Amino acid sequence: MSDIAIKQNSLRAWILAARPKTLSGAAVPVLIGLSLAYTDASTYGENVFSWTAAVLCMLFALIMQIDANFINDFFDYTRGNDDAATRLGPLRACTQGWVSTDAMKRAIASTTCAACVIGLPLVYYGGLEMILIGALCVVFCFLYTTHLSYLGLGDVLVLLFFGIVPVCITYYVQLHTITPEVFIASVACGLVIDALLIVNNYRDRDNDRRDSKMTLVVRIGEQATESLYLGIGIAACLMGVTFWMNGHILAFILPFVYLLLHVYTWLKMKRIHHGKQLNECLAETARNILVYGLTVAAGLLLL
């Protein structure tokens, strides 16, 4: 995509900076949490499920994802890690000059504040502990790009903040409890979404090694990473047996559609092995995540 065709700080520039394709990773955990809560709400009586709280949870997750994308764009550029000449991933707004650094700083402040404003009413539904959860989301949103990703902790944070936290808290906001089924589902969701970070870091492993960014991929090597990518998809689907045990057999069976797509992407990842062409695997992994979320949700809601 040519940077000449994009006017600085234009609407198109901001859409590209927001990285819409990444939003499935934010939406899927909330979708699964809401599906579990809606399915279980009948056991707690009528009118227990709150659609207002559901919308607030989804909006908070989406805005926090955009906030994280802005933060990543800005700090990678200012640290000199987003070299346009060596970058293999999709182009970034600050590096390409699509968005000025001053405008990006204002956008980060605005999206952070917007997320806090949208998340604050969840205190009414989930209690004061929602303030602590929201604060942790904001703090780790910054810490991930600025420090923790360089220590190889990105995969742990994905498991926490794209799995356990959003699935469990979304459910908790509705029903004020967390069941073993919900916790296992949250871990499975985190594993599925971690595949996106794994293939991203697999593509960038040479640049990350050069920049002393000790991602999990850099630490364990290429072959182990390829096995890990395949393994987490298999593990996530097998963990879905918890749905079957709780009477939701379709929520166990349907995600195997995701697994077929995941295996196909894994084979392509191994075949391509290096270079920008791995962006195809990145896009397919994002699609697979969405398929996983939709099949789990459908499986829960159809029975």
N, C-alpha and C positions, 0 to 999 in steps of 0.2 A: 504494500500500500504506500503510495507516495505521500510524503509529508508536505509537498508543495500544494496539494489539493485541499489541505485541511487548514483552515484559518485558526490562528492561535486563540484559545479560550472560547471557541465557538461551541454551539450545541453538539455538533458532531465530535469535536475534540473531547468533550466531557463524557459523551456516551462511550467512546473508545477507552477513556481513562477509567470508567466505572467497570469495564470488563464484564458485560452482561452474561457471557458464557459461563462465568464462574458462579453465578447466582444459584444454580441448581444445587451446589454444595451447601448453600445456606438454607435453601427452601426444604430440601429433602428431610433433614432431621426434624424440623418442625412439623412437616407433613406426617411423618411417622408417629411422632409424639401425639399429635392431634387425633390421628386415626385410632391409636390405642386408647386415648382418653374417651373419644366418642363411643367406641365399642364397649368400654367398661362403664360408661356413665349410667346406663340403664340399671345397673345393680345398686346405684346410689339414689335412685329416685328420679322423678321427672324434673326437667328444667335445671339439671346440674351443669350441663355443658354450656359454656359461655362463648358465643360467637365473637363477642367484642374482644375478649381475652385472646381468642384464637387469632384474630386479625392483628392485634397488637404484637403477639409473639412473632408472627410472620414478618411484619414490617420491621420490627427490631432486628431480626436476623438478617434481613436483606440490606438494611441500611448499615449494619455493622460490617457486612461483607464488602460493601462499597467503600466504607471507611478504611477497612484493611487494605483494599486495593490501592486507594489513594496514598496511604501511609507507605506501602511497599514501593510504589512508583517514586515517591518523593525521596525517601531515604536511600534507596538503591542508587538513585541518580546523584544525590549529594555526596554519597560515599565513593562514587566513581566505579560502582560495580555494574552499571548498566551501560556498558560500552557498545554503541550501535554497530561498531565494526566487527565485534566478536559475538554479539548476542545471537542466540539460536531461537529463543522464544518469540512470541508475538511482540511487536514493537510497543514501547512504552511512551506515555504522553510527554513526560518531562524531558526525556532523552531526545525525542523527536522534535521538541519545541512546540508541540501541539498545545500544551498548557504551560504557562509560566510558573516558576517556582513560588512566587508570591501568591498567585491565584490558587496554587495547589495547597499552600499552607492555610489559606482562608477556607478552602473546601474541606480540609481535614478538620478544622475547628468546627465548621458548620455541620458536617455529617456526624461528628462525635456528639455535639450538642443535640442534634435531631434525634439520634438514637437514645440519648438519655431522656429526652422529653417524651418520646414515644414509649419507652420502657417504664417510666415512673408510674403510670396508672396501674401497672401490673402488681404494685404493692397492695392495691385494693383486693386483688384476686388471690395473690400468693403470699401476702404478708411482708413484713419489713425485711425478711431475708432476701427479697428480690433486689434490694438496693445493693447488698453485698455481691450478689451474682452479677448484676449489671456492671458494678465497678470492676470486678475481676475480668469481665469480658473486654472492657475498655483498656485496662492496664495491659493485659496480655496481647491485645491487638497491636499495641505499640512495641511491647517487648519482643514479640516474635520477629519482626523485621530488623529491629535495632540490635538485638543481642542473641536471642535464643536460637534462631535459625542457624547461626554461625557455630553453635555448640552441638548441632545434630539433634536438637530437641523438637524440631518441627513436627515430627511424626507423633510424638507424645501429645503435643498441643492439639493436633488435628483430632486425635482420639478423644481428647477431653472436650474441646470446644466445637467440634463438628459431630460429636457422637453423644457422649455421656451427658454433658451439660444441656444441650438444647433438647434432646429427646426427653430426658428425665424432668427437666424444669418445665417444659411445655405441658407434660402430663401432670406434674405437681400443681401447676397453676390452676388446672381444671378440677382435680380430684383430691388435692392435698395429701397425697401419699405417693409412694413409688414402689411398685411390685417387682419381684424378681424377673418377671417376663419383660417389663419395661427396661430394667437395667441391662439384661442380656441383649435386647433389641438395640439399645443405645450403643453398646460396644460393637455389635455387628455393623451398625450404621457408620460408626467412626472408622472401622476397618475399610469399608467400601469407599468412603471419601478419601481416606489416606492414599488410596491407589492413585489419585490425581497428583498428590505431592510426590509420590514415588516416581511416577513417569516423568514429571517435571524435573526432578533432581537427577534422574537417570540421563535425561537429555543434556543437562547442564553440568555433568560431573567433571568434565575437564576444566571448564571455567571456574567452577566452585573450588576445585583443588588448587588452581592457580591463585585464587583470592583467599585461600586458607579458610574457606567456608566448609566446615567439617560436617556436612550432611550425613545422614545415615547411609546414603548411597556411596559417598566417598569412603566412609569407614568400612563398609562390608564388601565393597567391590561389585563388579557388574553381574557376575553369575548368580551370586547370592541375592542381589536385588531383583533379578528376573524371577527367581524362585519365590521371593517374598511377594512380588506383585501377583503372581498366580495364586499363592497360598492364602493371601488375605481374602480374595474373592471366594475361594472354596470354603474357608473358615466361616465367613459371614453367612453364607447360605446354609451351612450345617448348623450354625447357631440358631437358625430359624426353626429348628425342631421345637424350640420353646413355644412357638405359635401353635404348632400341632398339638403339643401337650395341653395347651389351654383352649383347645377346641377350634382353632383357626387353621385348618389344614391347608386352605388355599394360600394363606400367607406364608406357608412353608414351601408349597409347590411352585407358585407363580414366579418367585425370584430366580428359579433356575433358568428362566429366559435371560435374565441378567447374566447369569454365569456363562451361558453359551457365548454371549457377546463379549464378556470379559476374557474368556479363553481365546477368542478370535483376536482381540486386541493384543493379548499377551504374545501370541504367535507373530503378529505383525511387529511388535516391539522388538522381539528377538531377531527378526529378519532384518529390520532396518538398522538397529544397533547404535548408529551414530548419526548426528547431524540434525538439520532443521526438519527433515521429513518426519522426525518423531513427534512433531506438532500434530500430525494426523492421529497418533495414539493418544495425545493429550485431549484432543477434541472428542475422540471416541470414548475415552474414559469418562469425560464429563457427561456424555450422552448415556453411558452405562449407569452412572450414578442416578440419573433421573429415572431410568427404566427400573432400577432397583427400588427407588422410593415409591414409584407409581404402582409397581406390582405388589409390594408389601401393603401399601395403603388399600389397594383394591382387594387383596386377600382378606384383610381385616374387616373391611366394610361390607363385603358381599355375603358374609354369613351372619 
